Amino acid sequence: MRFVFTGKNMTVTEGLKERTIKKLSKLEKLLPDNAEVHVTYSMNKHLTKMEVSVPMHKRLLRAEVTDQDVGNCIDGAVDILERQVVKYKTRLRDRRRRSVATNEELLYIEGMEIPQTEPSQQEIVIHRTKRFALKPMDAQEAVMEMELLNHDFYVFRNSWTDEVNVVYKRNDGEYGLIEPQ
């Protein structure tokens, strides 16, 4: 791992660099060998702000921690980055198991350790897909169609603007219209 340090309103001392490298080297087993870690320290009154960003393949890992103590900033950033890396690699591993991952992603995670310390995050699963033709109509007709279908919303093509709009039933019983900008 290569480290790039930047200080805003403060100078980054060698001791602070060594302390940061020591703590962030904990992530070395999770990151690729050629990872470049950008660390930015800034001082604002009595608070120290630490920003760490690690550009990875198609992804940017980023942590931002503000505290009075520099040590707490470093520890917080390490925890945040560790969670992000584990989550990212778990998703890639799951894709690999389902044979959906691209060859580029497979080569990227090849040989890297994926810790099993945290349970897998729930992925969003789409159980049903509907396809239908968008009929040109005005908002009043769309509300009538929505009520006939007994739905909470209805997607239609606005006959006046020729754009896709959505009408929906609000919690107070009124109706709403969503138009693109």
C-alpha positions in Angstrom: 0.0 0.0 0.0 1.1 3.5 -0.8 0.1 6.4 1.4 -0.4 10.0 0.3 -0.8 12.5 3.2 -2.2 16.0 3.0 -2.7 18.5 5.8 -5.1 21.4 5.7 -4.5 24.1 8.4 -2.0 21.8 10.0 1.2 20.0 9.3 1.3 16.2 9.2 4.2 15.2 11.4 6.3 12.0 10.9 4.9 10.6 14.2 1.3 11.1 12.9 2.2 9.5 9.6 3.7 6.5 11.3 0.8 6.1 13.7 -1.7 6.3 10.8 0.3 3.8 8.6 0.5 1.4 11.6 -3.3 1.5 12.1 -4.3 1.4 8.4 -1.9 -1.4 7.7 -4.5 -3.6 9.4 -6.4 -3.2 6.2 -3.5 -4.4 4.0 -4.7 -8.0 3.9 -8.1 -6.8 2.7 -6.9 -4.4 0.0 -5.0 -5.1 -3.2 -1.2 -4.8 -3.1 -1.1 -1.7 -5.3 -3.7 0.2 -3.3 -3.1 3.9 -2.9 -4.5 5.4 0.3 -5.1 9.1 0.4 -5.2 10.5 3.9 -6.2 14.2 4.6 -6.0 15.8 8.0 -7.6 19.1 8.7 -7.8 21.2 11.9 -10.8 23.4 12.6 -10.7 25.0 16.0 -10.3 22.1 18.5 -11.5 19.4 16.2 -9.4 17.2 13.9 -11.0 15.9 10.8 -9.5 12.8 9.0 -10.6 11.8 5.5 -9.3 8.6 4.0 -10.1 7.5 0.5 -9.0 4.3 -1.3 -9.7 4.2 -5.0 -10.4 0.5 -5.9 -11.6 -1.2 -9.1 -14.9 0.5 -10.0 -15.3 1.6 -6.4 -14.1 4.3 -4.0 -13.8 3.5 -0.3 -14.1 6.6 1.8 -14.2 7.4 5.5 -14.5 10.7 7.2 -14.2 11.1 11.0 -14.2 14.2 13.1 -13.1 14.1 16.7 -11.0 16.1 19.3 -8.5 13.2 19.5 -6.4 12.2 16.5 -6.3 8.6 17.7 -10.1 8.3 17.8 -10.2 9.7 14.2 -7.8 7.0 13.0 -9.6 4.2 14.8 -13.0 5.3 13.5 -11.7 5.6 10.0 -10.2 2.1 10.1 -13.5 0.6 11.4 -15.5 2.4 8.6 -13.1 1.2 5.9 -13.0 -2.3 7.2 -16.8 -2.6 7.1 -16.9 -1.2 3.5 -14.2 -3.6 2.3 -15.8 -6.6 3.8 -19.2 -5.6 2.4 -17.8 -5.0 -1.1 -15.9 -8.3 -1.2 -18.8 -10.3 0.2 -21.0 -8.9 -2.6 -18.3 -9.9 -5.2 -18.0 -13.3 -3.6 -21.8 -13.8 -3.8 -21.8 -12.8 -7.4 -19.0 -15.2 -8.1 -21.0 -18.0 -6.6 -23.9 -17.1 -8.7 -21.7 -16.9 -11.8 -22.9 -13.5 -12.6 -19.7 -11.6 -12.0 -17.6 -10.4 -14.9 -14.2 -11.8 -15.6 -12.6 -8.5 -14.7 -14.2 -8.7 -11.2 -13.2 -12.3 -10.8 -9.6 -11.5 -11.6 -9.6 -8.6 -9.2 -10.7 -10.6 -6.2 -8.6 -13.7 -7.1 -6.2 -14.4 -4.3 -7.5 -11.8 -1.9 -8.7 -12.9 1.5 -12.4 -12.3 2.3 -12.9 -12.4 6.0 -16.0 -14.2 7.4 -16.3 -12.1 10.5 -19.6 -10.4 9.7 -22.8 -11.9 8.4 -23.7 -11.3 4.8 -25.7 -8.1 4.2 -29.2 -8.6 2.8 -29.3 -8.0 -0.9 -32.2 -6.4 -2.6 -34.0 -9.1 -4.6 -36.6 -8.2 -7.2 -39.2 -10.9 -7.2 -41.4 -9.7 -9.9 -41.1 -7.6 -13.1 -44.0 -6.1 -14.9 -43.9 -4.7 -18.4 -46.7 -2.7 -20.0 -47.3 -0.1 -22.7 -47.5 3.5 -21.5 -50.8 4.9 -22.8 -50.9 8.6 -23.6 -53.5 10.2 -21.2 -53.9 13.2 -18.9 -53.6 13.1 -15.1 -57.4 12.8 -14.5 -57.6 9.6 -16.7 -54.5 8.2 -15.0 -56.2 8.7 -11.5 -59.3 6.9 -12.8 -57.2 4.0 -14.2 -55.4 3.8 -10.8 -58.6 3.6 -8.9 -60.1 1.0 -11.3 -57.0 -1.2 -10.7 -57.1 -0.4 -7.0 -53.4 0.5 -7.0 -51.5 3.2 -4.9 -49.8 4.6 -8.0 -50.0 4.6 -11.8 -47.4 5.2 -14.4 -48.5 6.9 -17.7 -47.4 9.0 -20.6 -48.7 12.5 -20.3 -50.5 13.4 -23.5 -49.8 17.1 -23.1 -46.0 16.9 -22.5 -45.3 13.4 -23.9 -43.2 12.6 -20.8 -43.6 9.7 -18.3 -45.5 10.8 -15.2 -46.7 9.0 -12.1 -49.9 9.7 -10.1 -50.2 8.3 -6.6 -52.6 8.3 -3.7 -51.3 10.2 -0.7 -51.8 9.1 2.9 -54.3 11.9 3.5 -56.5 10.5 0.7 -55.6 13.2 -1.9 -53.7 12.5 -5.1 -50.2 13.5 -6.2 -48.4 13.8 -9.5 -44.7 13.3 -10.2 -43.3 14.9 -13.3 -39.7 14.8 -14.5 -37.7 18.0 -14.7 
